[in-house]
Amino acid sequence: MRRTSWVLTGTAAVLVAASAVTRFTVYPALHQVPADTKSTFQYEGTATLLNAAALRAGDMDKAFLRDVPVTLDRRIEVRDVDGRTAVVLDDVALRGRDGTEMSASQHTWAVDRRDLTERPAPEGSGAEKHEGLVISWPLEPDERDYRFWDTGTRTVSTARYEGTESVRGREAYVYDIDSSGPLADPSTAASLPRALPRAAVLGLISALPAEQRPDQKALAGLPEAVPLSYTSTTERRGWVDAATGLSLNGTLHQTVLARTEGADGPVALFPVTDVNVRGADASVRQQADDATTTGRLLWLVGVGGPLGLLVVALLLIALALRSSRRRAQPDTRTEEAGTDTQATSTPA
């Protein structure tokens, strides 16, 4: 084999190895939650809230801020990584249109960097225990139901797969989540009173629309100090990019309701918060653009690059084989010329 064939074959072997490394080493390293992840998704909508200033002033006519325009910012930031585990800060802030903060919550989770499910919390991380998905969706989502952690009730709910829709030209899987139960989020529960005077409770109820007020018979036996408990109800819908797992859009309707125990069981009294929002256009557009860019990069590293390297390697091997065959073939023209010369020099 000539030196050229050796060079071609060696180069082809290097390209095959590079293809394998790109697909099975570089691609998995790239296709996971980056260690420097920082993202914010903004929702817009309305909220009905207790008016703390009016309550302090005893003005029950203004006890509720009704259908106030709000924005809800959810900020996700990776604080640390340990192999397949990412420690993630989940920071949510509800603000009025003037930027005034109305409520906020903060959680820390330990999640798998690829399928986003729970992972054992690294020592000292402060990550809360949870089950299933909590901040986002797997990087390779499936058309099926998922287990999803509800922070309000601290229980597992089902994210039901509802079909496929288009979001700004991207194929998206649609999931619905409904959760309801006793409020268990400590950061929210700590800010709520465990009891209120009977007069205050009746004043708040009187400020509600008639159709939202509890039955008067249920209120007849209220004690002077009314013990309170709270329920959390959350309805979500998520549009998840089918190729990358990025959340393209979402809706959220979350209600915290105060109640007490009556003679015949729990009595719903008044809403503490009622937030109804959906993804802001700017955030939806940015997520779709990010999904397009990410999808192209993943295709290049996971499919296009390795396949291209293999194609070039096969071409080089073909050239090497062709070169070897040409080297092995005798030069028939030279042999024929030699025969003719011998025949001419032979005596008659």
CORBELSUL-V775798 format. One record per backbone hydrogen bond with DSSP energy under -1.0 kcal/mol. CO is the residue of the C=O (numbers start at 1). NH is the residue of the N-H. E is the energy in kcal/mol with one decimal. If there is no record, write none. Layout:
# CORBELSUL-V775798
co & nh & e
CO & NH & E
CO & NH & E
This chain:
# CORBELSUL-V775798
co & nh & e
2 & 6 & -1.7
3 & 7 & -2.2
4 & 8 & -2.5
5 & 9 & -2.6
6 & 10 & -2.6
7 & 11 & -2.5
8 & 12 & -2.3
9 & 13 & -2.1
10 & 14 & -2.0
11 & 15 & -2.2
12 & 16 & -2.2
13 & 17 & -2.2
14 & 18 & -2.4
15 & 19 & -2.3
16 & 20 & -2.1
17 & 21 & -2.5
18 & 22 & -2.5
19 & 23 & -2.3
20 & 24 & -2.8
21 & 25 & -1.9
21 & 26 & -2.4
22 & 27 & -2.3
25 & 29 & -1.6
26 & 30 & -2.0
27 & 31 & -3.0
30 & 32 & -1.9
34 & 37 & -1.4
37 & 78 & -2.3
39 & 76 & -3.0
41 & 74 & -2.6
42 & 280 & -2.9
43 & 72 & -2.0
44 & 278 & -2.4
45 & 70 & -2.5
46 & 276 & -2.8
47 & 68 & -3.0
48 & 274 & -1.5
49 & 65 & -3.5
50 & 52 & -1.0
51 & 55 & -2.3
52 & 56 & -2.2
53 & 57 & -1.6
54 & 59 & -2.5
58 & 60 & -1.2
59 & 62 & -1.3
60 & 63 & -1.5
63 & 51 & -3.3
65 & 49 & -2.1
68 & 47 & -1.4
70 & 45 & -2.0
71 & 95 & -2.8
72 & 43 & -2.8
73 & 93 & -2.2
74 & 41 & -2.3
75 & 91 & -2.7
76 & 39 & -2.5
77 & 89 & -3.3
80 & 87 & -3.2
82 & 85 & -1.9
84 & 113 & -2.8
85 & 82 & -3.0
86 & 111 & -2.5
87 & 79 & -3.1
87 & 80 & -1.3
88 & 109 & -2.6
89 & 77 & -2.0
90 & 107 & -2.3
91 & 75 & -3.3
92 & 105 & -2.5
93 & 73 & -2.5
94 & 102 & -3.4
94 & 103 & -1.4
95 & 71 & -2.6
96 & 99 & -2.3
100 & 96 & -2.6
103 & 94 & -2.9
105 & 92 & -2.7
107 & 90 & -3.4
108 & 128 & -3.2
109 & 88 & -3.1
110 & 119 & -1.8
111 & 86 & -2.7
112 & 116 & -1.3
113 & 33 & -2.5
114 & 139 & -2.3
117 & 112 & -2.7
122 & 125 & -2.2
133 & 149 & -3.4
142 & 144 & -1.8
146 & 159 & -3.3
147 & 133 & -2.8
148 & 157 & -3.5
150 & 154 & -1.7
152 & 184 & -3.3
152 & 185 & -1.4
155 & 150 & -2.8
157 & 148 & -2.9
159 & 146 & -1.9
160 & 176 & -2.1
163 & 174 & -2.8
165 & 172 & -3.1
167 & 170 & -1.9
170 & 167 & -2.6
171 & 242 & -2.6
172 & 165 & -2.6
173 & 240 & -3.1
174 & 162 & -3.4
175 & 238 & -2.6
176 & 160 & -2.9
177 & 236 & -2.9
179 & 234 & -3.0
181 & 232 & -3.1
185 & 189 & -2.8
186 & 190 & -2.2
188 & 191 & -1.1
189 & 192 & -1.5
194 & 228 & -3.0
196 & 226 & -3.0
197 & 201 & -2.1
198 & 202 & -2.6
199 & 203 & -2.0
200 & 204 & -2.4
201 & 205 & -2.4
202 & 206 & -2.2
205 & 208 & -1.5
209 & 212 & -2.0
210 & 213 & -1.1
219 & 222 & -1.6
224 & 198 & -3.0
226 & 196 & -1.7
229 & 259 & -2.6
230 & 183 & -2.8
231 & 257 & -2.1
232 & 181 & -1.6
233 & 255 & -2.8
234 & 179 & -2.7
235 & 253 & -2.4
236 & 177 & -2.3
237 & 251 & -2.3
238 & 175 & -2.3
239 & 248 & -2.8
239 & 249 & -1.3
240 & 173 & -3.1
241 & 245 & -2.1
246 & 241 & -3.2
249 & 239 & -2.5
250 & 279 & -2.2
251 & 237 & -1.7
252 & 277 & -2.9
253 & 235 & -2.4
254 & 275 & -3.0
255 & 233 & -2.6
256 & 272 & -3.5
256 & 273 & -1.4
257 & 231 & -2.1
258 & 269 & -2.9
259 & 229 & -2.4
260 & 267 & -3.5
262 & 265 & -1.2
265 & 262 & -3.0
267 & 260 & -2.0
270 & 258 & -3.0
272 & 50 & -1.3
273 & 256 & -2.4
274 & 48 & -2.1
275 & 254 & -2.5
276 & 46 & -2.2
277 & 252 & -2.9
278 & 44 & -3.2
280 & 284 & -2.4
281 & 285 & -2.6
282 & 286 & -2.1
283 & 287 & -2.5
284 & 288 & -2.2
285 & 289 & -2.2
286 & 290 & -2.6
287 & 291 & -2.4
288 & 292 & -2.1
289 & 293 & -2.4
290 & 294 & -3.0
291 & 295 & -2.7
292 & 296 & -2.0
293 & 297 & -2.1
294 & 298 & -2.7
295 & 299 & -2.3
296 & 300 & -2.4
297 & 301 & -2.4
298 & 302 & -3.1
299 & 303 & -2.6
299 & 304 & -2.7
300 & 305 & -3.7
303 & 307 & -2.5
304 & 308 & -2.6
305 & 309 & -2.4
306 & 310 & -2.0
307 & 311 & -2.4
308 & 312 & -2.3
309 & 313 & -2.2
310 & 314 & -2.5
311 & 315 & -2.1
312 & 316 & -2.3
313 & 317 & -2.2
314 & 318 & -2.3
315 & 319 & -2.3
316 & 320 & -2.4
317 & 321 & -2.4
318 & 322 & -2.3
319 & 323 & -2.5
320 & 324 & -2.1
321 & 325 & -2.3
322 & 326 & -2.3
323 & 327 & -1.8
324 & 328 & -1.7
325 & 329 & -1.4
330 & 332 & -1.2
331 & 335 & -1.6
332 & 336 & -2.3
333 & 337 & -2.0
334 & 338 & -2.1
335 & 339 & -1.6
336 & 340 & -2.0
337 & 341 & -1.7
338 & 342 & -1.7
339 & 343 & -2.1
340 & 344 & -1.7
341 & 345 & -1.6
